[in-house]
Amino acid sequence: MTDTTALTAHPIPPPATTVRSPARADAAVRTASALLLWAGLLLVTYWWVADGGIQDLGGWETGLTSVGRQTGLVASVLLLAQVALMARIPVLEHAFGQDRLAHLHRLVGFTSFNLMLAHVGLITWGYAAGDLGQVPRTFWDLTVDYPGILLALVGTLCLVLVAVTSARAARRRLRYESWHLLHLYAYVGVGLALPHQLWTGAQFMSSTARTVFWWAAWGSVVVAVLVWRVGLPVARNLRHDLRVEAVVPEGPGVVSVYLTGRRLDRFPAEAGQFFLWRFLGRPGWTRANPYSLSAAPDGRRLRITAQAVGDGSAALATLRPGGRVFVEGPYGRLSARARSRRKVALVGAGVGMAPIRALAAGLDYAPGEAVLVHRYRDQPLFAAEIAQLARDRGLRVLALPGRRRAPGSWTGGTTTGPASDLDALRTWIPDIAERDVYLCGPAAWADLVRADLQLAGLPPERLHLETFGW
Ligand SMILES: Cc1cc2nc3c(=O)[nH]c(=O)nc-3n(C[C@H](O)[C@H](O)[C@H](O)COP(=O)(O)OP(=O)(O)OC[C@H]3O[C@@H](n4cnc5c(N)ncnc54)[C@H](O)[C@@H]3O)c2cc1C
């Protein structure tokens, strides 16, 4: 552990003079993405209709094959969308944020997976002349006789593995790292599905327009993954060469890690965002852990603050100055980007205060426009820095210490006054519904706060939430 008294008084950068609010552009990107996906789905459906897909529904066998073909086409489009959603494409990351992208990825992924199973079943049944008894034999014949089908079968098994381990019950039993490693098999699954589409799917190659559509769709997803998941992080790390500068204790089991690097004035990070961090040259470096910036980037150094909850986070306390760091990011919409109002409320609990503390310094606000609600048990994190922000920038601070005052309550035991948390919220911040609210803390606590914010009239689009879960 390095004693860096000077560093603990982390300099607070001067406030920006304007509020950047690309909220409208982000909303336009969300709409355009949805339209693009629907256009793709409608186009393949149009081609299916043009190929007699609807007439084929008149016969039992032809109907099975026809529905099987259409489910396959829709599953393919969704499969590509699912990969694109997790390709870390900056414009999507900005517009949706990781939480929402992960949610959509899950929704699109399971829909695509179910349609893919329907595709395999219906096509085989159709080729078996609609006779269920013949399905196993037909399945075998298709697998060994048709080009690319064996590969597609292996790909399907990979996707089954990914889908099964992503079901909530299974996911709860797995360590994050195990689940993540298994999840990478999805790329193998998607890659192995391609050849059978090209070799046996007449729908794919029967016209120039279709050939262009499918190659463009596959090609752009592959390029997106290579550029944004691989190329950009490698280039960014080579350019900035991040190193550990110091590790500073913040409280029981909580440390801040300060990082320096080359040209950090060009490092694309905003207060409140998070990165995936790998601290190289020590055991377990292959595993990336997400941590939010706990100080607004000032062009000279970065800071994260982490609580020890397992091997990776506990080992941060033993990092040595000079150690190399590999990061992926920035990610997340818990930043000025999501803001649409001048007045903000920043609400944090425990180590969830890390991005909230960064936002309290990084957002632009006049005295009285920003209020910080700080929930903690015994020792507040960043107490001195928050007091300084209150003095220098007019940040209004509401401290909620102690054990929770009642079961199902999100405020502290020493909170006095109104009977319910909701009444307290309305009394403390009467104009809460008029603000942007940034909320970060344990998931169960954040759910309680979110429920009261909704009851207080806050529109959902003005709540910006991160809960540190997966
Ligand atoms: C967007 C985001 C921002 C975060 N910011 C902070 C922060 O600023 N400060 C802080 O103390 N903690 C933060 N966390 C939580 C932190 O990532 C985990 O506590 C840490 O990764 C635990 O790793 P471990 O090896 O110590 O423990 P493990 O025993 O490996 O994990 C303990 C739990 O941490 C979670 N976890 C582990 N690895 C990951 C991962 N790669 N992605 C998501 N969850 C994971 C899982 O729920 C796991 O069950 C953040 C999490 C997320 C998702």
The ligand as an ORCA input file, in Angstrom:
! r2SCAN-3c Opt
* xyz 0 1
  C     -21.005     -1.657    -14.435
  C     -20.351     -2.065    -13.139
  C     -19.604     -1.131    -12.438
  C     -19.011     -1.497    -11.224
  N     -18.302     -0.558    -10.538
  C     -17.771     -0.890     -9.337
  C     -17.042      0.080     -8.561
  O     -16.845      1.220     -8.978
  N     -16.557     -0.318     -7.375
  C     -16.748     -1.590     -6.875
  O     -16.293     -1.895     -5.770
  N     -17.436     -2.521     -7.586
  C     -17.934     -2.214     -8.808
  N     -18.612     -3.156     -9.517
  C     -18.719     -4.514     -8.966
  C     -17.399     -5.227     -9.225
  O     -17.224     -5.387    -10.617
  C     -17.367     -6.610     -8.599
  O     -17.519     -6.462     -7.214
  C     -16.064     -7.275     -8.889
  O     -15.950     -7.528    -10.267
  C     -15.990     -8.566     -8.098
  O     -14.951     -9.372     -8.584
  P     -14.148    -10.340     -7.606
  O     -13.212    -11.147     -8.402
  O     -13.601     -9.579     -6.455
  O     -15.238    -11.227     -6.934
  P     -15.957    -12.508     -7.483
  O     -16.104    -13.428     -6.320
  O     -15.347    -13.004     -8.728
  O     -17.329    -11.877     -7.842
  C     -18.224    -11.466     -6.871
  C     -19.448    -10.955     -7.627
  O     -19.073     -9.793     -8.370
  C     -19.739     -9.766     -9.619
  N     -18.787     -9.792    -10.752
  C     -17.577    -10.385    -10.814
  N     -17.001    -10.156    -12.000
  C     -17.863     -9.409    -12.698
  C     -17.867     -8.852    -14.006
  N     -16.835     -8.989    -14.853
  N     -18.955     -8.150    -14.412
  C     -19.990     -7.989    -13.575
  N     -20.052     -8.465    -12.338
  C     -19.009     -9.165    -11.898
  C     -20.593    -10.984     -9.650
  O     -21.886    -10.639     -9.183
  C     -19.945    -11.922     -8.693
  O     -20.841    -12.852     -8.176
  C     -19.172     -2.817    -10.724
  C     -19.915     -3.747    -11.447
  C     -20.491     -3.386    -12.638
  C     -21.293     -4.409    -13.417
*
